[in-house]
Amino acid sequence: MKRSKAHHNSPRVMKPGLGMAVALLLLLIIGSQSFGSTTDVRIQMQPTATVDRDPVRLGDIATVQGGNPELVADLESLVVGRAPLPGESRQIDAAYVTLRLKQHGIPAHRVALRQTALTTLVRSSTHVSRENIETAIRDALRNVDLFQGRQGVIKDILISKDLVVPSGVVSYRVKFPANSVVSNTIPVGVSVFVDNMYYRKIWATLKAEVLQEVVVLKHAMRRHQRITTENVERVPMNVADIPQNAISADQDIIGNRVTKSLLAGTVLRTDTVELPPLVKRGDVVILKAANGALQVTALGQAKSNGQQGERIRIVNIDTKKELFGYVVDAKTVQIIF
């Protein structure tokens, strides 16, 4: 018998060189896919973006997607520029964003940037009207004594224009002049806050009628006529109409005299009122002189008018000698040696 040959199905063995090549190819394919998923980032610019903060970041104006979360977060926080003023807008193009990516050290091949049109960036805002500011000023006026004891009334509040501020809760801090108000035009500073953060300061002008009491003649008076309670009265007057040297109501002038003839209704001024002299020219007075313990008195005649303490010229009636002395009272002059 012929012995038949047995057939055995044994597995093929890949040659070592070919296996290594296939493994390397698979590694390259897998590595390439992994690299793309971690570095390929897509940025889609939005046609319109509204922001309420400054500065503007890439995540405010674009959608950033990719397989590398850290890179996506880094790009979203990338500062691309300043926000426009509240209520205003500006445009950003892809070329500018590409430049900012380059400045940030992001290679161009790692980013796919798409923009269908220029991105219009709008700053969100809150409109503050002049009426809002006026209301804040009037509210503040309730808590201050603006005229500090004087009579006064606010006729108008002038504010140049409305104000546009960032979105948020608006509040105000009003500052009035520290000194007493003596004018009809009063500047007021208004600090504007948004969400309790200082934003800016504006100025307003109060138009007021400030009144101050002055002394006015009720009747016409002749030169050197003495002032009594019957011929004067205290009248409130607008400070804009009051003479600079007018006598205020808190100055007691009763018993003084006017320096010249005045008409009824005249506001008395410091140069139209004077104290009457205690000693008048021609008055006979007692002259007193002292030299140590020695006291001498004599009669004299005043040759000039004089107030208490003023130096006047006098003549000794007995000796006819001219002397000088200080007025002590209406009847006495102290002689000067």
RALIN-V408821 format. One record per residue. SS is DSSP state (2 for helix, 1 for strand, 0 for the rest). NEAR is the number of other C-alpha atoms within 10 Angstrom. Layout:
SS|NEAR, SS|NEAR
This chain:
0|3, 0|4, 0|5, 0|6, 0|6, 0|5, 0|6, 0|6, 0|5, 0|6, 0|6, 0|6, 0|7, 0|9, 0|8, 2|8, 2|8, 2|9, 2|12, 2|12, 2|11, 2|11, 2|11, 2|11, 2|12, 2|12, 2|12, 2|12, 2|11, 2|11, 2|12, 2|11, 2|11, 2|13, 2|12, 2|14, 2|13, 2|16, 2|17, 0|18, 1|22, 1|18, 1|21, 1|17, 1|25, 0|18, 0|16, 1|15, 1|17, 1|15, 1|20, 0|17, 0|16, 0|13, 0|14, 1|20, 1|19, 2|21, 2|19, 2|21, 2|23, 1|21, 1|14, 1|20, 1|19, 1|18, 0|16, 0|16, 2|13, 2|11, 2|18, 2|22, 2|13, 2|13, 2|20, 2|20, 0|14, 0|19, 1|18, 1|21, 1|15, 0|12, 0|21, 0|20, 0|16, 0|20, 0|15, 0|13, 1|15, 1|14, 1|14, 1|18, 0|14, 2|17, 2|11, 2|12, 2|18, 2|17, 2|14, 2|17, 2|19, 2|12, 2|10, 0|13, 0|9, 0|15, 0|11, 2|12, 2|9, 2|13, 1|18, 1|14, 1|17, 1|13, 0|15, 0|11, 0|14, 0|15, 1|19, 1|16, 1|22, 1|20, 1|22, 0|22, 1|18, 1|16, 1|15, 1|15, 0|14, 2|17, 2|12, 2|13, 2|22, 2|17, 2|13, 2|16, 2|22, 2|13, 2|12, 2|15, 2|15, 0|9, 0|8, 0|10, 0|12, 0|19, 0|17, 0|12, 0|10, 0|16, 1|15, 1|18, 1|15, 1|15, 1|10, 1|13, 1|22, 1|14, 1|16, 0|11, 0|11, 0|12, 1|15, 1|16, 1|21, 1|21, 0|18, 0|15, 0|12, 1|18, 1|15, 1|18, 1|14, 1|20, 1|15, 0|17, 0|11, 0|7, 0|9, 0|12, 0|20, 0|17, 0|15, 0|19, 1|17, 1|17, 1|15, 1|18, 1|16, 1|20, 1|16, 1|21, 1|19, 1|17, 0|12, 0|12, 1|12, 1|14, 1|13, 1|11, 1|13, 1|15, 1|14, 1|20, 1|16, 1|18, 1|17, 1|19, 1|20, 1|21, 1|22, 1|20, 1|20, 1|23, 1|24, 1|23, 1|21, 0|17, 0|14, 0|13, 1|20, 0|13, 0|12, 0|17, 0|16, 1|19, 0|19, 0|13, 0|11, 0|10, 0|15, 1|21, 1|17, 1|16, 1|16, 1|17, 1|17, 1|18, 2|19, 2|15, 2|8, 0|18, 0|12, 0|10, 0|12, 1|17, 0|22, 1|21, 0|16, 0|10, 0|9, 0|10, 0|20, 0|14, 0|14, 0|17, 1|21, 1|23, 0|19, 0|13, 0|12, 1|17, 0|13, 0|13, 0|15, 0|15, 1|24, 0|21, 1|19, 0|13, 0|12, 0|18, 1|19, 1|17, 0|17, 0|18, 0|18, 0|18, 1|26, 0|18, 0|15, 0|13, 0|17, 1|20, 1|23, 1|18, 1|23, 1|18, 1|17, 1|13, 1|8, 0|6, 0|6, 1|7, 1|9, 1|11, 1|14, 1|13, 1|17, 1|25, 1|22, 1|23, 0|19, 0|15, 0|18, 1|23, 0|18, 0|16, 0|14, 0|15, 1|19, 1|21, 1|18, 1|27, 1|19, 1|18, 0|14, 0|9, 0|10, 0|11, 0|10, 1|14, 1|17, 1|17, 1|21, 1|20, 1|24, 1|18, 1|16, 0|17, 0|13, 1|21, 1|31, 1|19, 1|21, 0|12, 0|9
